[in-house]
Amino acid sequence: MTYAVGDQMNLMVLIKSAEVRVAKNGKKYLDFTFTDASGEMSGKFWDAGDADINRYQPGRVVRLGGKRDNYQGTPQVRINALRLANADEPHDPDDFMSSAPMKATEMEDEINQVVFEITNQVWNRIVRWLLAKHREAFFTYPAAKRNHHAFKGGLAFHTISILRLAHSVAGQYETINAPLLFAGAILHDLGKVVELSGPVGTQYTVEGNLLGHISIVDGEIVTACNALKFDLDSEDVVLLRHMILAHHGLLEYGSPVRPRLLEAEVLHELDELDASIMMMNNALDKTSPGAFGERLFAMDGRSFYRPTLPEDGQKGDLPD
């Protein structure tokens, strides 16, 4: 959604999330995230009654009227009017969802090509077994509820981005075990197909809240090994499980162990790089040239500057 501060807004949008909160005056309000194919924007619906809370659920399409505003550097809409879509208006949630810039079939083809490069048969068979088990969800789910790759197909697209980076890094450093890095990259976030509810009205599931995707993937690897009759104590299996368990890097970020393999450290760094670039791009897309974007909580509250330089592919004036 591209609007300047003060612009009036009157459009159909999808409710991506609607969280019930309590204001300082003790009254409830709804903290919305709205989305359409162009992006997202937040907004607050003050003095929400029970009927409003029941009516405006995630996954429903609404007619939104309001004005583009900023709150503590974060873009939002000041809501003036809100109602559910009528039957004669666009109301299919799929039409309002942001999606990966690749088709699901294209992403599946690219990942399958990398699977052929996983020459260790233990890792190869585990990866293929789990991809087959979760195929439909893996290529349609987002990678997060918010922050990065929070769109339909975001999980697979995030995985592809890391695999492309992994190819480059493995080509630069011969000491990296490329098959192990590729296997870890493909599986590292696969647990999000259980942690999250899906691409529409994405919420954390009970398992997601209580276990988290790292533990979920590790359990899935154990399940695959049991089905494939692999020894859980073998070095191949232990190394792959470590790739998953360590990929958040720090204990306070959810990893039960810190990286102790070269490939595990590389995977962690590539995961951080891709997520950070996506978050910065999302913020800068909503920022005017010559201004700072919204503060990013996941990046230590920093805001990033959008230069006034020409966009990529455009050349400035050359001196005489």
Rosetta blueprint (number, residue, H / E / L):
1 M L
2 T L
3 Y L
4 A L
5 V L
6 G L
7 D L
8 Q E
9 M E
10 N E
11 L E
12 M E
13 V E
14 L E
15 I E
16 K E
17 S E
18 A E
19 E E
20 V E
21 R E
22 V E
23 A L
24 K L
25 N L
26 G L
27 K L
28 K E
29 Y E
30 L E
31 D E
32 F E
33 T E
34 F E
35 T E
36 D E
37 A L
38 S L
39 G E
40 E E
41 M E
42 S E
43 G E
44 K E
45 F E
46 W L
47 D L
48 A L
49 G L
50 D H
51 A H
52 D H
53 I H
54 N H
55 R H
56 Y L
57 Q L
58 P L
59 G L
60 R L
61 V E
62 V E
63 R E
64 L E
65 G E
66 G E
67 K E
68 R E
69 D E
70 N E
71 Y E
72 Q L
73 G L
74 T E
75 P E
76 Q E
77 V E
78 R E
79 I E
80 N E
81 A E
82 L E
83 R E
84 L E
85 A L
86 N L
87 A L
88 D L
89 E L
90 P L
91 H L
92 D L
93 P H
94 D H
95 D H
96 F H
97 M L
98 S L
99 S E
100 A L
101 P L
102 M L
103 K L
104 A H
105 T H
106 E H
107 M H
108 E H
109 D H
110 E H
111 I H
112 N H
113 Q H
114 V H
115 V H
116 F L
117 E L
118 I L
119 T L
120 N L
121 Q H
122 V H
123 W H
124 N H
125 R H
126 I H
127 V H
128 R H
129 W H
130 L H
131 L H
132 A H
133 K H
134 H L
135 R H
136 E H
137 A H
138 F H
139 F L
140 T L
141 Y L
142 P L
143 A L
144 A L
145 K L
146 R L
147 N L
148 H L
149 H L
150 A L
151 F L
152 K E
153 G L
154 G H
155 L H
156 A H
157 F H
158 H H
159 T H
160 I H
161 S H
162 I H
163 L H
164 R H
165 L H
166 A H
167 H H
168 S H
169 V H
170 A H
171 G H
172 Q H
173 Y L
174 E L
175 T L
176 I L
177 N L
178 A H
179 P H
180 L H
181 L H
182 F H
183 A H
184 G H
185 A H
186 I H
187 L H
188 H L
189 D L
190 L L
191 G L
192 K H
193 V H
194 V H
195 E H
196 L E
197 S L
198 G L
199 P L
200 V L
201 G L
202 T L
203 Q L
204 Y E
205 T L
206 V H
207 E H
208 G H
209 N H
210 L H
211 L L
212 G H
213 H H
214 I H
215 S H
216 I H
217 V H
218 D H
219 G H
220 E H
221 I H
222 V H
223 T H
224 A H
225 C H
226 N H
227 A H
228 L H
229 K L
230 F L
231 D L
232 L L
233 D L
234 S L
235 E H
236 D H
237 V H
238 V H
239 L H
240 L H
241 R H
242 H H
243 M H
244 I H
245 L H
246 A L
247 H L
248 H L
249 G L
250 L L
251 L H
252 E H
253 Y H
254 G L
255 S L
256 P L
257 V L
258 R L
259 P L
260 R L
261 L L
262 L H
263 E H
264 A H
265 E H
266 V H
267 L H
268 H H
269 E H
270 L H
271 D H
272 E H
273 L H
274 D H
275 A H
276 S H
277 I H
278 M H
279 M H
280 M H
281 N H
282 N H
283 A H
284 L H
285 D H
286 K L
287 T L
288 S L
289 P L
290 G L
291 A E
292 F E
293 G L
294 E L
295 R L
296 L E
297 F H
298 A H
299 M H
300 D L
301 G L
302 R E
303 S L
304 F L
305 Y E
306 R E
307 P L
308 T L
309 L L
310 P L
311 E L
312 D L
313 G L
314 Q L
315 K L
316 G L
317 D L
318 L L
319 P L
320 D L
